Amino acid sequence: MPHPPDTLALALTGASGARYGLRLLQCLLQAGVRVHLMVSEPGRLVTELETDLTLPEVPADMERLLTGHFAAGAGQLRVFGREHWTAPVASGSSAPQAMAICPCTTATLAAVATGASRSLMERAADVMLKERRRLVLVVRETPLSEIHLEHMLRLTRMGAVILPASPAFYHHPEGIDDLVDFVVARTLDHLGIRNDLIPRWGEVPGGMD
């Protein structure tokens, strides 16, 4: 992407790692990016299990809560439900410039790899692929089966970026937040959003990637 995107789609699924998705959302909003957010029902439940944040089931209520929680600008964040087929992300004629699925379940990985488009977030990812736009999948699963790896290879060949939630340690993390920020920083890099969440390679004496 020659210029930083001003509008991005973000999907949170039910994989463990809700903090990655919420931190990514926070950074995008702080960067002034307009965000079209989709949260699956398992993603909403996992967020409640792993964080102190309880997301409402109704998209409009979730939008109000997250707008206030992250001090987003008016209209900067829009939340869409599973079957909101008239959302901009559902069509290539008004799709955002890039999309991240963070965290991404292997079930969502499979659906995107096969073009299932059973939900809005799956359709949005399908639109990214067909329009040749940037799609980043922050997969959180271990170990990986042959099925998972085949889907990753297939999507990579289609132009998507598979970015496993695998934090490094060369920046000498002092806590969980530093590990989260490593993954989020690499995701932002691949979305074309400048950030200074972590020291870059060469900025940490004795570091190793």
C-alpha positions in Angstrom: 0.0 0.0 0.0 1.7 3.3 -1.1 -0.2 5.4 1.5 -1.4 4.5 5.0 -5.0 3.4 4.8 -7.6 5.7 6.3 -10.2 2.9 6.7 -9.7 -0.6 7.9 -11.8 -3.6 8.6 -11.0 -5.5 11.8 -12.6 -8.8 12.9 -12.2 -10.5 16.3 -12.9 -14.2 16.5 -13.1 -16.7 19.3 -9.4 -17.7 19.4 -7.6 -17.1 22.6 -5.9 -13.7 22.5 -8.6 -11.2 22.8 -6.0 -8.7 24.1 -4.3 -8.7 20.7 -7.5 -7.6 19.0 -8.5 -5.0 21.5 -5.0 -3.5 21.6 -4.9 -3.4 17.8 -8.3 -1.6 17.8 -7.0 0.9 20.3 -3.9 1.6 18.2 -5.8 2.0 15.0 -8.2 4.5 16.6 -5.4 6.4 18.1 -3.8 6.6 14.7 -6.9 8.3 13.4 -8.0 5.3 11.2 -11.7 4.7 10.6 -12.5 1.1 11.7 -15.2 -1.2 10.6 -15.4 -3.8 13.4 -16.9 -7.3 13.4 -16.9 -9.5 16.5 -18.1 -13.1 16.4 -20.2 -14.4 19.2 -17.3 -16.7 20.3 -15.1 -13.7 20.1 -17.4 -11.7 22.4 -17.4 -14.5 24.9 -13.7 -15.0 24.9 -13.2 -11.3 25.3 -15.3 -11.5 28.5 -13.3 -14.5 29.7 -9.8 -13.1 29.0 -10.3 -9.4 29.8 -12.2 -7.0 32.1 -14.3 -5.9 29.2 -17.8 -7.2 28.6 -19.0 -6.5 25.1 -22.8 -6.1 24.5 -24.5 -8.5 22.1 -26.2 -5.7 20.1 -23.7 -4.1 17.6 -25.0 -0.5 18.3 -24.4 -0.9 22.0 -21.0 -2.4 21.4 -20.1 0.5 19.2 -21.1 3.0 21.9 -19.1 1.1 24.6 -15.9 0.8 22.6 -16.1 4.4 21.2 -16.2 5.6 24.8 -13.7 3.1 26.1 -11.1 4.0 23.5 -12.1 7.7 23.2 -12.7 7.3 19.5 -13.9 10.3 17.4 -17.5 10.6 16.4 -18.2 8.1 13.6 -14.7 6.8 13.7 -15.7 3.3 14.8 -18.6 1.3 13.3 -19.6 -2.1 14.5 -21.4 -4.6 12.3 -23.3 -7.7 13.1 -22.8 -11.2 11.7 -25.4 -10.8 9.0 -25.3 -7.1 8.3 -25.0 -7.7 4.5 -25.4 -4.0 3.6 -22.3 -3.0 5.5 -19.6 -1.4 3.3 -17.2 -4.3 3.9 -19.5 -6.7 2.1 -18.8 -5.2 -1.3 -15.8 -4.4 -3.4 -17.3 -1.1 -4.5 -17.0 0.4 -1.0 -14.6 -2.0 0.9 -11.9 -0.6 3.1 -8.3 -0.6 2.0 -7.1 -3.4 4.3 -8.4 -5.9 6.9 -7.1 -7.8 9.9 -8.6 -10.8 11.6 -7.1 -10.7 15.1 -7.1 -13.1 16.7 -8.1 -15.6 14.0 -9.4 -19.1 14.7 -8.4 -21.9 12.5 -12.1 -22.3 11.7 -12.2 -18.7 10.3 -8.9 -19.5 8.5 -10.6 -22.4 6.8 -13.7 -20.4 5.9 -11.6 -17.7 4.3 -9.4 -20.2 2.5 -12.4 -21.9 0.9 -14.5 -18.7 0.3 -17.3 -19.9 2.5 -18.6 -16.3 3.2 -21.2 -17.6 5.8 -20.9 -14.4 7.9 -20.1 -10.8 7.3 -16.5 -11.1 8.5 -15.9 -14.1 6.2 -17.4 -12.1 3.3 -15.3 -9.1 4.1 -12.2 -11.2 4.0 -13.3 -12.7 0.7 -13.8 -9.2 -0.7 -10.2 -8.3 0.3 -8.9 -11.3 -1.6 -10.9 -10.7 -4.8 -10.1 -6.9 -4.8 -6.3 -7.7 -4.2 -6.2 -5.7 -1.0 -4.2 -6.4 2.1 -5.6 -9.1 4.4 -3.7 -10.0 7.6 -4.7 -13.1 9.6 -3.3 -13.2 13.1 -3.8 -16.9 13.7 -3.7 -18.2 17.3 -3.5 -22.0 17.5 -0.9 -24.5 18.6 0.1 -27.1 17.5 -0.9 -26.7 13.8 -2.3 -29.6 11.8 -1.7 -30.4 8.2 -5.1 -28.9 7.5 -4.2 -25.6 9.1 -0.9 -25.5 7.3 -2.5 -26.2 3.9 -5.0 -23.4 4.5 -2.2 -21.0 5.4 -0.3 -21.9 2.3 -3.3 -21.5 0.1 -4.1 -18.0 1.5 -0.4 -17.0 1.3 -0.5 -17.8 -2.4 -3.6 -15.7 -2.7 -1.7 -12.7 -1.3 -2.9 -12.8 2.3 -0.4 -12.4 5.2 -0.4 -15.1 7.8 1.0 -13.6 11.0 0.9 -16.1 13.8 0.5 -14.6 17.3 4.1 -15.5 18.1 5.8 -12.7 20.2 9.6 -12.4 20.2 11.7 -11.6 23.2 14.7 -9.6 21.8 13.0 -6.4 23.0 13.3 -7.7 26.6 9.6 -7.7 27.5 8.8 -6.9 31.1 5.2 -8.1 31.1 2.3 -9.4 29.1 1.6 -6.0 27.6 5.0 -5.9 25.9 4.4 -9.4 24.4 1.0 -8.2 23.1 2.5 -5.1 21.7 5.1 -7.1 19.7 2.4 -8.9 17.8 0.2 -5.8 17.4 3.2 -3.8 16.1 4.0 -6.4 13.5 0.3 -6.5 12.5 0.3 -2.7 12.2 3.4 -2.8 10.0 1.7 -5.1 7.6 -1.4 -2.9 7.5 0.7 0.1 6.6 0.2 1.9 9.9 3.3 3.6 11.4 3.9 2.8 15.0 6.5 2.8 17.8 5.1 0.2 20.1 8.4 -1.8 20.3 12.1 -1.1 19.6 13.0 -2.1 16.1 15.7 -4.6 15.2 19.1 -3.0 15.8 17.7 -0.7 18.4 18.1 -3.4 21.2 21.8 -4.3 21.9 22.4 -8.0 21.5 18.9 -8.6 20.1 17.9 -11.5 17.9 14.7 -12.0 15.8 
